[in-house]
Amino acid sequence: MAAPPPGSAMGMLPPDEDRGPQLVAMFWTYTSIAAAMTGLRFYARMQIRAVGWDDWMMLATVVLFGIATSFVTYMASIGGSRHVYYLTMEQTLKAVKFSWISQPWAIFCFATGKASVAFLTLRFIGRNTFWRKWILYYIIVTIFIANGLGCIITFVQCDPPRALWTPDIPAKCWDPSVQLHYNYFLSAYNIAADIVLAILPATFISGLNLRREKKIALCVLLSLGFVAAIFSGLKVRYLDKLGARTDFTWNAYDIQVWTGAEAFVMMVCGNVPPLQLLWDRYVSHKLDSSWSRTPLKYHSNGSNGNYSGSEKSGPSRHLNSSNSSQKGPSHTQVVAAGYDATLPRYPGQIYATTNVEVHGHAANRDFV
């Protein structure tokens, strides 16, 4: 058993409670749900042959979070969520060790998760949006740097690093406030990135050639980062417990809970927009069974054509056909990965077509 807190008698020790089972259940629930959603995301994208960087970044996020969950599980199994005063020295050293080791995996999953959202937003941006693209690329690069430094600082603050969980060896360690202040900065930067990623879609969705309700729905889906920002803000008040060097196993519980919750919300919000394809196909039935058979092109009754787009055209594409000779309706209905818009008739270009579907990605732009 570890020494009691300074100034306390054995009878004044806190009760011996183990919060490990709750922590493990929560983390594995989060991991399972996130993995299931990411699996469905890949299924939807593979159906339209449109797997992209945003999908791989989200997969990396789930893998990193799963590794962190495994460390948390082992840590809890050896008493890592109990008061340190009730643990043997061996239990204490192992619990504190795996608590520190789990941190970089959890920290870096925020970088890949936010990068996934940024790459997803890039799918919608047209050619004439230079400043928006560079904002997104800036976020991707700097979010990796900022969170990567957070991982590095975790271990370089002590020389040798194992002094973090073996306090009786000779070592040189920074003041705990160094890591604490950087974590405050990192949380603030992550919150700012979430807010920018949530606001940016509203600056170009209004210019897409979609019905108003579709614009609103798309804007809401791409702005779910506000929810992640809220959870990140709630976590900040527990960051000071990372600098605690007494009863570390108990004090780290709150920050672990909120870190897991923030990562879970980020993964769920990042997976929702791509899953709209499955929703439209199997729930709202806005897409028919042909959606998975025409991944990268539209099909029209007897017409061959191509499509191109700009920021104003959005998911609806202007269609050109050079070998159509039939005369038909005065408008064409275009369905692009669940979003539709009515195009005016283009004389001499497309005829006898009542429904055109576009799924996946075309030219220089992908779709959700």
N, C-alpha and C positions, 0 to 999 in steps of 0.2 A: 504494500500500500504506500502511496506517495505521502509526503509530509502534508499535514493540514495547513490551511491558509494561515498566514501570519496573524498572531493575536487571537487565535481561536482555539478552543478546547475540543477534544474529540466529540463531546456531547453537542457541540455547536455546528458540526458539519452538516451540510445540506443533505437531504435524503438521497439514497442511492437509487437513482432513476436511470433507466436506459431508453434513450430516444432513438436508438439505432433502427429498430424494426420499422418505425414510422418513416424514417429517412430513406431506408432501402426500398420500402414499398412505393414511396412517392417517386423516387428516381427511376425505378423500373417501370412504373406506370407511364411516366413521361417518355422514357426510351421506347417502350412498346408502341405507344400511340404515334410518336414521331416517325418511327421506322415504318409503321403501316401506311401512314400518309405519304411518306417518301416513296414507298413501293408503288402505291397507286399513282403517284405523280409520274414515275418512270413508265408505268404501264400506259398512261394516257399519252405521254410524249412519244413512246415507241410506236403507238398506233398511228401517229401522224408523222413519224420519222423526223421528229424535231427535238431530239435530246440536245441540250446545250450546256454552256458553262454554268448557268444558274442551277441546273439539275445536279451537276457533279459537285458544285459547291455545297448544295444542301445535303447531298449524300455524305460528303466529308464532315459536315456539321453533325449529322446523326452518329457517324462512326466515332468522332471525337467525344461526343457526349456519352456514347455507350462505354468507351474506355474509362471516362471519368466515373461513370456509374459503377463499373466493376471495382475500381479502387475504393469508392465509397462503401460498397458492399463489404469488401474485405475489412476495411477500417472499422465498420460498425460491428462486424463479427467478433472482433477482439476488444470490444469495449470502447470504441472511438467516439461514442456519443454519450458516455457516462462521465460523471465527475472524476477527475484525475485522481482524487484522493482515495478512490476505491479500486484503483488498478495497481497491478504489480509493476515493478520497474520495466520488465520486459514488455508488458502490454502497453504501457505508456509510450515507450520508445517506438514500438511498431505503429501504434495508432497515430501518433504525431507525424511519423515518417510518411505514412500513406495519405494523411491529410494534406501534407505539403505536396506530395507527388501528384495528387489528383488535381491540384489547382491549375497547372499549365494547360491540361487538356480541356478543362472547363473554360478557361480564359480564351483559348484560341478558337473554340467553337463559335464564339461571338464574331470573330473576324470572318470566318467562312460563311456564317449565317447571313451577315449583313452584305457580304460580297455577293451572295446568291440573290438577294433582293435587288442589288444594284444591276447585276447582269440581267435579271428578269425585266427591269425597267428599260434596259437598253434594247430589248426586243421591240419595244413600241416606238422608239424614237426614230424619226425620219432623217433624211439626209441633211436637211436645213436646220439642224439643232446642234450646232457646234458647241455652244457653251454648256448645254445640258449634258452632252456626252463627256466633256472634260470634267464637269463636276462629279459625275458618276465614276469616271476613272480615278479621279483624285481621291474619292472616298474609298474605293477598292484598295488602292495602294497604301494610303495612310492608315486605314483601319487594320491592315495586316502589320504595318510597322508598329503602331501603337500597342496593339495587343501582343505582338511578338516581344516587344520590350518588356511588357508586363510579365510574360513567361520567364524572360531572362533574369529580370530583377528578383523574381521569386527565389532563385538559387544563388545568384552572385552576391547577395547581401551578406552572406557568411563565407568565410574562407577557412577551412573547407566547408562545402555546403551541408555536410552531414551534421555540422554543429547546430543546425536548425532543430534537429530532433535528438541530438546527443549533447546536452548542455555542459557536460563535465569534461569535455575535451578542449585543449588549447585552440583558440580560434579568434579571428578578428571579424566582428560583425558590425554592420551599419546600425545606426539608431533605427528602431522599428518605425519611426515616423517617416523615414524615407519611402518605404514601401507603402505606408498609409497614404501619404500625400500623392504618390504616383497613382494609386488606386482611385483616389478622388478625381484626379485628372482623367484617368482612363474611363471612369464611369461617365463623367461629363462629356467626354468626346464620343463615347458610344451613344449617349442620349441624343447629342447633336446630330450624329449620323442618322439615327432612326427618324428624327424629325425631318431632316432634309429629304431622306428617301420617301417619307410619307407625303411631303408637300410637293415635291418635284412633279409627280404625275399630273397634278391638277393644272400645271402650266402648259401642258400640251394635249391633254385629253379633250379639252374644250374645242380644239381644232380638228378633231377626228370626225369623219363623216358618218356619225352614228346617231341613232335616236337619243333623245334626252335621257330616257330611263336607262339606256345602255351606258351612256357616259357616266351617269351617277353610280351605277353598279360597278363599273370598271374602276372608277376613282376610289370608291370605298375599298374594293379588294386590294388595290395597290397602296392604300394609305393605312393598312393595318399596323404599320410600324409604330403608329402612335401608341398602341397598346403595349408593345415591347418597351417603348420609352418610359411609359408609366411604371412598369415593373422594375426597370432599371433604376428609376428614381427612388422607388420604395426600398431598393436594396442598399442605397447609399448610407442610410442611417445605421446600418450594421457593419460597415466597413471598418470601423475603429476596432472591432473585435479581432480583426486579423492581426493586429499588432500586440494582442495580449500574449503574454508569456506565462501567465498563471492560469491553471485550469483550462488549458487550451482546448482539450477535447470537448468540454462542455460549451465553451464560449464560441467555438467555430460552428455550432449547430445552426444558428440563425442565418449566418451568411451562406452556409451550404444550402439551406432551404430556399432562400431567395435567389441564389445563383441558379439553382435547378429550375425554379419557377420562371425566371427570366428567359433562360435558354429554351424552355418548353414553349413559352408563348411566342418567342421568336421563330421557332421551327414550325409551329402551327400556322402562324400568320404568313410565313414565307411559302408554305405549301398550299394554302387555300386558293390563290389565283389560278395556278395550273390545273387544279382539280375541277375547275368549272367545266372543262370539257366533258368529264365523266358525269357531272351533274346534268348538263344539257343533254347528254346522250341517254342516260338511264333514269333520270328523275323527272326533269321537265320535258323531255322528249323533243327538244328543239332541233336536235340533229337526228337524221335517220341513220339506217344501218350502213349507208355508204361512206360515213365519215372516216372510217378506218381504212377504206380502200382507195381513197384519193388523197394521199398524204401531202403532196407538194404541188398540186395543180388543181385548177377548177375543172369541172366537167360540164359541158353544155350539149344539148341535144343536137349532135351533128356538126358542131362548130369547133374549130381548132383555134386557139388563141394564146396570148400571153398576157402577163399582168405586170404592172409596175406601180410604184406608189410614192407619194410624198407625204409630208406631215399632214396636209389637209385631207388627203384621201384616207389615211388611217388604215384600219383593217379592210375597208371596202376598196377594191381595186378598179381602176379604169381598164376595161377590157377591149382588146383590138382583135379583129378577125379579118383575114384577107381573102378567105376562100368561101364565104357564106353568100348564098344567092337568094335564100328564102326571105320573104317578108313576114313579119310577125308583130308581136305586141309592141307597145310604145315604151315599155320599161322592162328592166331586168332586176330580179331580186337576187342579191348577193348575200351569201352566208359565209362569214369568215370565222372559223373556229368558234362558233357560237354567237357571233355578233353579225347583225344583218343591217343592210341599208339599201334603199331603193336608188338605183342609178337612172338618170334620164336616158332616153334613147339616143344612140349615136348613129345617125344615118350612114348607111353603107358599111357599118362595122359589125354589129351583132344582131341577129334576127332569130325569130322563132325560138327564143329561149325564155323560159319562164322561171328557171331557178338555176343559179350558179353557186357552187359551194367551193370555198377555199379553206383548206386546213393546213396546219403546219406552218412552214416559213417559205417565203418566196423572195426572189430578188435579194435585196439587202435588209430585209426585216423579217423577224419571226413573230409568231403570235403566242399568246398565253396558252 
